[in-house]
Amino acid sequence: MKYKTTKEHFELFKKNFIYFQEKFGITQYKVYFFHTEIDNAYAEIFTDEECKVVRVSFGKEWNERKPNKNEIIENAKHECIHLLLNRIGWLGTCRYLDDAEINDELEGLVVKLTKLL
């Protein structure tokens, strides 16, 4: 039997995702949050890089036990790191790409991580 997550769990997840988004300096995205059923994951993220729109889903079910605060925060951070790295992955799939675009994005990531660490 899986544990059902609550509205409070979802709100904690959203609050921390937004915290990390601001901390990482990736606020150019419009983020929509959903508390929904997810197969084989606690949370997931889908990004439309061109439109700068993000869908972040937090699962309605957890393991066989109640999630603790730290686990929810870590999941929010994990999904936000996906957003942080999204653009470099997206650039890698672009058919036509200026070499400087990848270098600029990598440098931006290094600057952000340098500030955080």
C-alpha angles and dihedrals in degrees: 000000000000125000116243115232117229135225087257091056090049092049091050090051093050093046092052095043089055090046092054092042089057092042091052091046095236098130096131090093128088104225126203119192127209132186100208148134113288126184116232097345141080093219140356140191134212121189133195098201096187093053093034091230123142132191114201117187127195115199123246090216133057133181122295089291140054113276115244125226095255093052091053092048091049091051091051090050091047093054091045090053087055087057091047091055096037098093095053089051091047092050088053090060096049112111095210113041136158110229090230091062093067092044091049091050093047091050090050090053092049091051092050093048092045090056091049101045 
